[in-house]
Structure formats: C-alpha cells, structure tokens
Amino acid sequence: MITPNKIVPLSASVLGNLPHVMKAGPNPILLAELFQQVGDKFESIDQFLLALDVLFLLDYVTVDFSTEKVVYAS
C-alpha cells in the first residue's frame, strides 16, 4: 500500500518505509547495494522500487543509469 489508512498502518505503507532508503544516503550507492542494505525492511522488491519512485518524485534521489548508482540530493 502506498498510504496508510484504517487498515494499513503507517509502518506497512510505502510512506512509512521511505526513511529506510533515506538513511542509506547521502553518498551515492549502487542500486543493488542499496537493496541489499534495506531490502529486508520491505515486503517485496516492488515496494522498494515504489519507495524509490516516491523519493524521485520528491527530488530526494536520482538514479544515474550509466553508473547504476542512486544519487541523493544535496
């Protein structure tokens, strides 16, 4: 689930999982290494990718596909 509601608590929503990805910064990190670090906090890789999408939309991270690194905003 993306947002918390009466049934889905904040900790189980994507919004509740964003801090796990945010704490892995601020240094650029390989996408695979980032998933290894925080993947156990997510139910599936789909939720991890959704969290990256949300952070991208918020201009908190970008993904450099030539180097396969997640770059955090400064």
N, C-alpha and C positions, 0 to 999 in steps of 0.2 A: 504494500500500500504506500502511496505517496505521502498522504497527510494523515495525521491522527484524527480519530473520530470516536464515537461512543464505543465502538467495538475494537478498534485498533489503537493500542496505546502509543504514546509518543516514541517509546523505545523500539517499537516494532515498525515504525514508519521510516521512510527514506529521510525525512527531515530530522528525525532523531538519530540517524546514522551518519549524518554529514560531519559531525565533529571528529569521527574516527579518521576520515580521509583528510580533514583539515589539519589534524595534529601531526600527520606524517610529513608536513612541509617544514620550513619554507624552501628547502633546497630541491632542485629538480631531481626527479626519481624516475627510474624506468617503470613503465606501466605494469609489467609483470612483477617487479619487486614490490610495488605498492599493493598489488593484490595479495601477494604473499604475506605482507605485513598486516593488512587489515581484513583480509578475506574471511577470517573466522568470525568477524563481527556481523557479517551479512548472511542471510539465509541462502542466497544464490548469487551467481555472478551477474544475473540480470539486475538485482538490486544494487550491486556495486556500480555497474555501468549507469544506472539511473541516477545514482548519487553523483557520479562524475558529470552527467548531463546537467543536473541542477546546479552544481558548482560552476560549470562552464557558463550557464545562462546568467549566473550572478557575477560573472567576470572574476571569479576567485581562482580558477585554474584554466590553463590552456594545454592542449596536447600537441606536441611537436611530432608529427608522424614521421619525419625524416630520421629523427633520433629515437623515436618511441618513448619519449620522456614526458612526464606530467610536469608542467612548469607552473609554480604558484605565483600569484600576483604579488607585487611588492608594494 
